[in-house]
Amino acid sequence: MKTGQERIEPDRKKLNAGFEQVGDRTRSKNLLKMKEHLIEQLNKKWEGKPPEEVLGYFLKEYKGKIILASSMGAEDQVLTRMVADADRDTRIFTLDTGRLFQETYDLIQRTNEEYGLNIEVYFPDSGQVQDMVASKGINLFYRSIGNRKLCCDVRKNQSLKRALAGMAMWICGLRKDQTVTRFYNKLVEWDEKHRLMKLNPLINWTEKQVWQYIREHDIPYNVLHDRGYPSIGCKPCTRAVQPGEDSRAGRWWWENAENKECGLHNSE
């Protein structure tokens, strides 16, 4: 009888081979079923396992085709430490929108020095930013949700596409209890928008677990967390939260909770 590992490996190899043979927008029904079956198997195998163990497996199996996306938030700092411990050659990137806090830039430098890394920094296309600002204004995001999403797309999502090019899987710091829009996320998911798998090693961790790990391992973190900023993005779109507020209440605070995503983690 084949073991669970033996059943997963052939499917993974067939799936990867299938991706190389099909066009950007065409997939056979069989390939789709294989993809869903693989992800289901991976979730069953790794659900509830320690993040270090999960990362150890996927960093080895997808070496050279897996990348960590970091917003320099607390969860991403935990993952950076884990990834650096497991395989320091793994690529790590962050997105510089051009409107970040100085404290975030300081953290990028401190993290590189702490772990001997060179975090890749992706910038938006200057021409797209210039055209957007000329058409919509420098602070367009306050005027409408559509404008805000346009700004996120130009300053973040387009850069993300370049960062993920050629990858088979990206690692994210999503947790179920971060926001209502992330409650149904799973450990391993298919990202249809970018056509690759997404790994969320901390998906079932609580905020308390994140900070306990940071303190136990003396991990560098953004000093804004100590000033009432549990979630940190662009400076104009982030404020400190009040006692009792949701951890992401300070992000795009003028919008309803169900709209508070920048598009990076939309699967379609």
C-alpha positions, 0 to 999 in steps of 0.5 A, a space after each residue: 500500500 502506498 503511503 500518503 507521501 507516495 500518493 502526493 508526490 506523483 500528483 504534484 509532479 504531474 500538476 507541475 508538468 501540466 502547468 508547463 504544457 497548458 497556455 496561460 488561460 487554458 486548462 483541461 478539466 483533468 488538470 483542474 481536478 488534479 490541482 484540487 486533489 493535490 491541495 486537498 491532500 496537502 491540507 489533510 497532511 499538514 493541517 495542525 502541524 507546526 509552522 516550522 515543520 510545514 515550511 521545512 517540507 515546502 521549502 525543500 519540495 519547491 526549492 527555487 520555486 517558492 518565495 516569501 512575501 513580507 509586508 514587514 508585519 509581525 506575522 511576516 517577521 516570524 516567518 522570515 525568522 523561520 525561513 532564514 533558519 530553514 533555508 537562508 537562500 530562499 527568496 524574500 521580497 517586500 513591496 515599497 509603495 512609495 508611501 510607507 512609514 519611515 519605521 518600516 524602512 528602518 525595519 527592512 534594514 534591521 531585518 537584513 542585518 539581523 539574519 544576513 539577508 537581502 530582502 528584495 524590494 519591488 517598486 511600482 512603475 513610476 509612469 503608472 503612478 504619475 498617470 494615476 496621480 495626474 488623473 485622480 489626485 495625490 490622495 485619491 484613495 480617500 474619495 472612493 473605494 474604487 480610487 483606493 483599490 486603483 491606488 493599491 493596484 498600481 502601487 502594490 498589485 502590479 509589483 506583486 505580479 513581477 515578484 511572483 513571476 516564475 514561482 510555483 508557490 508563495 508564502 504569506 502571513 495570513 491568519 484566520 482571526 486577522 479579519 472577517 475576509 480571511 476567516 475561510 482561508 486555508 493552509 494551502 490554497 490555489 491562487 487563481 489570480 496569479 496561477 500558483 499555490 499559496 502557503 499560509 503557515 500561521 493560518 491557525 495561529 492567534 495574535 498572542 502566539 505571534 507575539 509570544 514567538 517574537 519575544 521568545 526569539 527576540 525578533 525585530 519588529 516595527 516599533 509602530 506596533 508599540 504605538 497602537 498600530 497592530 496592522 501597518 500599511 501605507 502611512 496615509 491609509 493606516 492609523 492607530 487603533 483604539 482599545 477594543 477595536 479590531 486589529 485591522 480597524 486602522 487600515 482604510 478606516 473610512 471603509 466597511 470591514 468587508 472591503 478592507 483588502 488591497 487585492 494582494 490576497 484576492 484569489 481571483 
